[in-house]
């Protein structure tokens, strides 16, 4: 007998082990996770976790997968209490529930009841089963057992909560919590959690009607929720204190009120995620929704008020220079306005930047030792080979400092500096700074300085952020978890600092506001593209870089599209609004570059002052890099008091006096005369001049252009003429020209001498003034048929 019992126990144990092995085999058999059955939406959040948009999943459902651990325990327990109290113990099918449902439905002919467990409901959702008939119920039960064999109770409950219907095309507690209550399911209150717990039984009850705002939940839904709370309170007596909350009105947000914030920004984030193959369902961005709303409001109001000038569209971009995060992006004045192509993201459009690239010309000039902020440049009619730029206003100012030239956006000085740049050139600098889709450098030539190329607002914002970050370029960031790169140094700290100091001196166009003291300086520059197609203002204040664009996406021009008149007002509206809304806004602490000094300069020339300079100022100076020369504009002339003419040494103190004259180069003297401000011409010095007289500057050839090649048709050889011209010191009265040491002729300063070459090849051109000072350069002549 004992042997028989032992045998039975062995058989039973073997059977149990076999069953256990089968069950373990089912669990270990390779199969997809339940999450793979349900495509997910993507939730885009701002930097503070505020929802920007919930996208549709690939099956046109709002469904956001949430791990069970991130769902409110009140919601989990409420669902189990309401739908399947024995979920954790049954094998996927409740015999009692099926029998009860069949009795009520088919015997008593009451309201149809399926008696489905949570596992059976999940099976119906996964395999889209028709369970209205007994045969369908049998299939559903079999599938439920299959699920129980393959997956744990944790996985099944998690999948059901993420797939349950919540009205219309909302499925799962993740999407339902965001859609109806505007919060993640981990932060639901008890009334909200129990409301979501009862909706899946009759999903249509959870959907608000056609309303513009929110609405109180339907009476039958409230009654169902309150009945659940009565059962809940029996099991959780401590929650009896929450009863007054269930008497308060509970509002469900309409699906039409789902957030649709920062549309251009969100769409760019989604597009870049698709390219990168990123499948993360929750995306936290760098955007600040408060700043976004502020920019949108200012752009909208500005366009409304400026409509009478034909301004109908604008875009704005705000970047935090500390981490290069995009904080706000307004791609158009109205995303939903088809008449302005509002869905186009203007911050990604390639447009001519006008003069907004000029600060980088001067920065490169500082780094290459060509000038400093107070170097005097020539704003005079100039030709650079075949390129003859003009100023926006058609006038010339004569001598201007580099700071004045940048602040007043003079074209000629900027092109002059650009023409002298070595490596990197402006083109090479822009290429290194990530400006995309550029043509060849030869395609642009010097026109690139004045906006001959095209950049996007985001690229331009990156350039100005580099200035604010002391010459280090770093890529923009739109995702909160994007790595913060170390950066690439494209400008020295000193050059970036000096350019920022120059931009700070740019006076605001609204003088009344400008007169008010501000502890937060603004650094800004405007730009206007050719044919008045684009108006720009770019700059920085506090920790932010702001870029503003006004124009039309179809490229049509408007005389009102002038940077300082169309874009600058919007720039300052936004800057003033942010400073008012955030009174604690301060500029990041930035140390002055270590290798930077203040040195005295003669204001008239921008060079180190000589003994006769009447006005001395100061400028920033990079030791070992900035140009060093003593000013020669102011020079003494010893005059015979009896004749009024320059005297020859030795000088008799009783018969001579010393007068100081301004010796301006010929091109600047001509501009002064044209402007009605002629300078007193210094007297011609006698041949005996010396004895303390300043030597003066040699002539500087302006035509032909350095390094140029002139192409002449074979048939025109000997008759085609090339103009020779040069600027000269005020002490010079005549220029003598030579070609390969052969004398060509003479011309007064400011006048051109024409030369007709009779052969091709290389020639050495020299200009010598009547004081023996000279300049030379090589000229190449080519032939073409």
C-alpha positions, 0 to 999 in steps of 0.5 A: 500500500505504501508503495502504491502511495509512493508511486502516486506521489511520484506521478503527481510530482512528475505531472506538476513538474511537467505542467510547470515546465510547460508553463515556464516554456511558454513564458520563455518561448520568444514572443513580442512584448504586449507593447508591440501590439499597440502603436504609440503616440508621441508626447512633446513637452517643454523644458518644464514638463508642459505638454506641447502636443500629443500626436496621433499614433500610426493607427490614428489613435491617441495612445501613449504607453505608460509603465504600470509603475507610472500610473496612479495606484488609485487608478489601478486599484479602481479599475480592478475593483470596478472591472475584475476583482479576481484578476490576480487569481484567475487564469484569464477566464472567470467561469462565474463571470461568464455564467452570470453574463450568459444567464442575464443576457440569454435567460433573463434577456436583460442588458447584455453582459459579457462577463469578460475579465481584464485579460479577455478584454485585452484579447479582444483589443489585440485580435479585434474579436467579435464577442457578441456571439457565443462562438466569439466568446469561446475564441476570446476565452482561448486567447485570454488563456494564451495571454496568461500563459505567455505574459505575467499579470503585471504585463497584462494589466499594464497592456490593458490600461494602455489599450482600454478605450476612453471615447472617440479615438483616445485609448489608454490611461496615458493619453486619456489623462493628458487629453481630459485632465492635462496631466500624466496619470501619475498625478491624478486625484482620486476623483479623476482616477475613479472617473477614468476607471469607469469610462472603459465600460461605456467609453462614449460617456467619457467624451465631452460634447461639442463645446469650446471649453471644458464641461462637467462630466455627464450625470450617468458617468458621475453616478457610476463613478460615485458608486465606485467610490462607495465601494472604494471607501469600504475598502479604503476607509482612510479615503472617506475624507475625500468625499467632499471632493466628489461633490465638486464639479469635475471637468473633462477637457474637450479633445479639440482643446488638446495642446497644439503649442509651438507648431513650427518647433514641434514639427521640426522636432518630430521631423528630426526624430524621424530622420534619426529613427528615434522612437521615444514616446516622451520627448522633452525639449528645450522650449519654454512655453512662457517665452513662446507665448510671449513671442507669439503675442508680440509677433501677432500684435505687431503684424496687426498694427503694421498691416497698413504698411504691407507687413503681414508676416514675421518670424522670431527665434529666441536662443539661450546662449548658456546651453544653446537651447531654443527657448521660443520659435515663431515660424510665421505670424499665423500658423493657420493663415494659408494666405501667408503660407503660415505653416512654412517654418520661416526659421528654416528658410534660406534668406539673404541676411543683408547687413547682419553678417557685417559684425563678423567681418570686423571680428575677423579683421580684429583677429587678423590685425587689420584694425581695431574698433577706432580704426578710421576707414574710408566711406568713399566711392570705391571699386573692387575690380568689377564690383562697385558697392554703394551705401544703402542711402547712396551717400558717403561719410568720408572717414568713419571709425570701424565702430561707426561704420558697423553701427551705421551699417556702411557698406563701403568700409565693410567691403574694404575690410573684407577685401583685405582678409586673409584666412579665414575669409568671410566665406571660410568662416561661414562654412566653418560655422555650419552655414549650409548649402553654400555655393562656391566662394567665387560665386559670391565674391565680395557681395557675400559681405552685403548679403549676397549669400543666404542663411536661415534664422537658426544659422544666424542665431547660432552666429550671434550666440557665438559672439555672446559666447566669446567666439565659441560656436556651438550647435543649437539644441532642441531636445533637453537630453541633447549633449552640450558640446564643448564648442569650436573656437572660430573667433578669439575672445578679444575679437568677439568682445570688441564686436559686442562692445561695438554693437552695444553702442548701436542707439535704439531707433525709439529715442524715448525708450532709449533715454531710460536707464537699463541695467540690461544692455542690448547688442543688435544689428539690422539687415535689409536684403536687396529689393526689400525682400527681407528685413532683419534684426539680430542681437542679444540681451541678458542670456538670450539671442533674439533673431527677428525677420519680416518679409513674405515667404513668396519672396515679394518685396516691399519698400517697408521691409527695411531692417531698422524700420520693420524688424527692429521695432519688433525686436525691441517689443519682444526684448522689452516684453521679456525684460518686463515679464522677467524682472530678474533677467540679468546678463550672464557673468562673462570675464573680460578677455585677458589679452585686451588693453585700452590704449590712447588714440587720436580721434581723427585718425584712429592711430596712436596720437602724435604731438599735434593731435588735438583730441585724444580718445581710447580704444580696445587693443589686442597687444601683438595683433592690433595695428600700431602706427602713429597718426600722420593726419595732423602735421606741423608746418613752419611758416614764414610770418612775412611771406605766409609760405612754408619756411626753409631751415634754419628757422628764425624764431622771430620770423617763423611760426608753427601751424598745424594742418590736417593732411587727409588722403586725396579720396577723403579730401574729395568727399569732404568737399562734396559734402560741403565741408572742405578742409583747409588745404595744407600749403605746398612744401618747398623742396628744402622741407625737412628739419622736423617735417613729418614725411607723410604717407605714400600713395596707395593704388586703388586701380587696378585691383590687387591680384586681378587679371584683366581679360581683353579681346584679341581684336581690342588689344592696343585699344582697350584701356585700363584706368590707373588711380591711387589715393595720395597724401595731402602733401603730394601734388602729382602722381607719376605712373610707371609700367615695368619701369617705363614711364607712362605719364602723370596725373593729379591726385584723384585723377585717373590715367588710362593705359592701353596694353599692347600685349598679354602677360604680367606687368609691374605697375608703380605710382610715385608722388612728387615727394618720392613716395611710391606704391606698386602691384602686379597686373596680369593681362589675359587674352580671349577670342 
